Amino acid sequence: MTQTIIALLSILAGIIGANIFGKIFKKYSFEITGNTISGVFGSIFFIKSFGRLGFDPNSIMRTDELNIVLFSVNILISLIAGGVAVFIANRI
């Protein structure tokens, strides 16, 4: 698995997290298109900001093997970031 695929999976997780958040909390939802856009930007922002703690795609593939723990943290943070992005976008 390359760094590019990991980054794309992180963005996909952000989209999924944003749409799940929108389904659960309809008050904050922007429908599927708005939630998807928020999820993309939220996951990119969070991974770029907090990825320096060691779970960015480069760190995950540092030894040329997939580090499952770091990959799981990356996906979890992306899921959360998608929901947080929808909430913040609604509050703005």
N, C-alpha and C positions, 0 to 999 in steps of 0.2 A: 504494500500500500504506500503510495507516495504522499508527500505533503499536500499536493493539490487535491487529492481525493479526500484527505482528512479535512481540509478547509471546506470543501463542498459539502461533506457530511455535516460539518458544524453549522453551516448556513441552513441546510435542510432541517436540522434539529431546531434551529431558531424559528424557522417557519412553522414547524409542527407545534412548538411551544406557544407561539403567538396565537395560532388558530385554536388550540385547546383552551388557552386563557380566554379568548374571545367567546368560545362556546359556553364556558362555565360562567363567566361574568359578562352577561350580555350588555350591561350598562356601559362597559368600557370598549365594546367591540366596534370595529370599523368595517365590519363584514369581511369577507374572505380576501378581497384585494388589499384593503388597508392593513389588515392583520399580517398578510404575507409580506408587504413592504416593511412594516414595522419589525417583523421577525428577522428579515434579512439584515437591516441596519443595526438592530439590537445585538444580534449574534456577532456580527463583525466588530462592533464597537467593544463589546465585552471581551471577546477573545483577544483583540489587539491590546486592550487595556490591562486585563488581568492575566493574559497569556505569558507575560514576563515572569510570572510566578513559577513557570515551569511546565505548563500544559498546552503550549502552542504546538502547531504541527511539526516544527523543527525539533523540538524537544522530544516529541512522541517518537520520531523516527531517527533519533540521534545515533543509535547503534545499528541502524539498517534493519532493525526488527521492530515490530509493533509493540509498544509498551501499553499493555491493556489497561493498567490503572490510570495512566495519564490520558489515554484515549477516552476512558469512561468519564473522567472528570471534565474533559473538554466537551463531551456531548451533554453532560448534565448542566454545565454552565451555559451552554448554548440554549438548551431548553428553557432554563430559567430566564435567560436574557431576552428571549422572544416575548415571554409574558410581561416582563418588566418594561420592555419597550412599548408594548401596547398601552400599558397603564400610564407611562410617562407621556406618551403622545396624546392620550386622551386628556390628561391633566393640563397640557399646554394648550 
